[in-house]
Amino acid sequence: MPRIFLLVLLLASWVSVISQTEKTKGSIGVSIPVIWNNSEATFYRLGNPMYPSGKAFSYGINTNYSRTLYKSIYGIVGIGYFKQQFKILRPFDFTQLTRLLYSTESYNYSSVQSFIGIGYIKKINKNDLIKVDVSYNYFYSFRQKYVVYKANNVWQINKKSLPLGGILNFDFGIERNISKKISLGGNFIIPIYTHWSKDEIFFKNGYSNNEQQIARNKFSAGVAVSCYYHF
């Protein structure tokens, strides 16, 4: 995780240097993303591979800093909180009772999210702008929750430091100025590449190298609402 924060810091420094040599504009924003995912995992039953899948919503909140790099091109960096959820039925090490015969109904990861990206902005009228950007989002989990029976409040909570994975997002949307300094925006989010790491709480029988992988993304999409202060 320190390397990710270092990368964000270096990009912010680079953006700052450019702003000293170009006539640039900057903004600070707060965004709330919500992403729907359809994911799958792998486990083995009596040597036979099983591929359970499930659909869930994930959400978070972040603060971001963007700065014009050249004409309509801008750079963006940010950090925030994200709760990544998976609704996948799979066996796991339920240490509160016994290690055998228990499966997750769902599981989620509370994480620190950091991201960097580059985008393009175009004014379409006096108050409205179109924005398109690509960003890499990295997640580092500090709390994990594995739900066995949600209706009966049966679950296990771990508080491990866990590199969760990363997503390359393509965003497009519109931003509207409501004053000289304040604007509101809405974006569609399309993850074009997703990779989740491994979690040792899931059983490993040695049949394949993805038995402990947190999940594999089949398809996901989302939206975000944002508020910006321009300077």
N, C-alpha and C positions, 0 to 999 in steps of 0.2 A: 504493500500500500504506500509506503514512503516514496517509492519511485513514481507512482501515479501523481501524488501531490506535487512532486518535483517537476513533473512534466507540465502540470497545470500552471505552476509558478513560472516556468520558463516561457510558456506561451504568453502568459500575462505580461511578462517582461518584454517579450518581443513586440507584442501589440503596443505597449507603452513607448518603446523606442520608435516604432513607425509613426505613432501619433505626434512625436516631436518633430518629425521631418515633413509630415503631410498635414494638410488642413483636414482634420478628422472630426467625427462626431462619436460620442459614446453614450452608453445607457447602462443602467443597473435595473435588473428585472427580478420578479418573483414569478415562478411558474408552478402549476399543479398538473402533472401528467397522470393519465389513467390509461393503462394498456391491458387489452384482452389478449390472452394467450391460449393456444391449443398446443399442448406439449405431451411428450411421451417419455417413458423410461424403460429400463431393461432389468428383469430379474429371471432367475432360473428356478423351475419347479421340477424336481426329479430329473434334472439334466436337460429339461426342455425349456427353450427360451420363451419368455412372456413379455409382451410389449404393452403394458397398460398406458392409457392416455387420459387426459382430462382437460377441462377448460376452466379458466379462472381469471379474475381481474387483479391487477397489481396497480399500485398508486404511490405517489410521493409528493414532495414539495422541494423546490430548490431555489437558490438565488444565483443569478448569473450576471456576468459583465461582458458587454460586447463593445467593439470599437471598429469604426470604419478603417479598412486597410488600404483600399484603393478604389475610388469612385463608388460603385455600387457593391463592392465586395467587403464583407465584414468578418471579423473573427470573434469567437465567443468561448468563454470558459465559465465553469460553474461548479457548485458543490451543493449537496443537499442530502435529504433522507429519502429512501425508497423501500417499500415493502413488496417484495417479490413473492407471489403466491403460486402454488401448484396444487391442483386437485387431482392427484394421482394415487391410486390404490396400490401400495407396494409394501413388502415386509421390511421391517427395520428393527434396530436394537432398542427395544423398549425397556430401559433399565429400571423403571419404576416398578415393574412387575416381574416379567421374565423375558428372556431374550428371544424366545421362540413364539411363533404362532400369532404375532401381532403385526398389523399393517397400518399404514397411514391412510386416513380418509382424505387428508390434505396436509400440506406443510408449507411454511412460509419463512422468509428470511428478512429480518430488519437490517438494513444496510446503509452505510455511507456511500453516497453516489458522487462521483466526480466525472466531469466531461469536458471535452474540448471539441471545437468544430469550426467550420468555415461556411459562409453562406452568401447569398445574393439577395438584394432588396431592390424593388422597383416601385416607384410612385405611380399610382394609376389615376389619382385625382388629388385635390387639395388635402384631404384628410386620410385617404386610404393608401396602404402600401401592400404589395405582395412580397412574401418572404419565402425563400427556399434555402435549406441548409442541410449539411451532412455532419453528424457528430458521433464521436466514439464515447460511449458511456461505460464506466468501470464501476463495479459494485464490490464492496468489502463488508461482509456480514459481521455483526456483533451480537446478534440474538437470533436463535432458531426455534421455531415452534412446530412440533409434529403432532397433529391431531389424529387420535384414534377414533373416538366417538364424540363428535361435537355436541350432539344433543344431551349427552350425559357429562359434559365437561371433562372428558378423559383425554389428556394430552401430556406431552413432555416438552419442557422448555430448557434449552441449552444456551449458554452464553459464551460461545467460543469465538475466537478471531478466525474468520474463515474467508479466504478469497473466493468470491461467488462466481465471477465471470464478467463478461462484457457484451455489449450490444452496439452495433453500428446502425445508427438510425438515419433515415431520410425523412425530413420534416418539410411540410409546405402549408402555408396558411396566409391569413390576412391580419394586418394590424391597422388600427384606427386611432388617429390623434383626437383626444378629447380636450386637450389644451396645448399650450406651447411646450410644456414639460412632461405631460403625462399621456400615455397611450395604452390601449388594451389590445390584446391579440388572441387569436384562436388558431391552433395548428392541428393538422392530421399527422400522425406518427406512423411510419412504416419501417419496422426493423428489417434491414436487408441482410444482416448477418448476426447470429447469436451463438455464443458459446458459454455453457455453464460448466463449472469445475466439478470436482468430486467431493462427496460428503461421506466420511467413514462410517456414519451411522447406518448406512444402507449395506446390506450383506454382500460379501464378496465370496463367491464359490470358485472363482478361478476359471470360469468358462470363457469369459471375454473381458476386455479392458474397459468396458463401459457400464459394468454392473453397479458401480458406486457413483456414476455420473448423476448429478442432481436432476437433470432433465435434458431433453433435446427438443428444440422448438420446431413444430410443424408449421404453424402460422400464427402471427400476432399482428395486431394493429391497435392504434390508440389515438387519443386526442389530448390536447393540453390547452389550458387557458392561462394567460399571462398578463402581467401589469408591468409597465416600464416607466422609469424616470430618466429623462434625457438631459444631457448637459453638454 
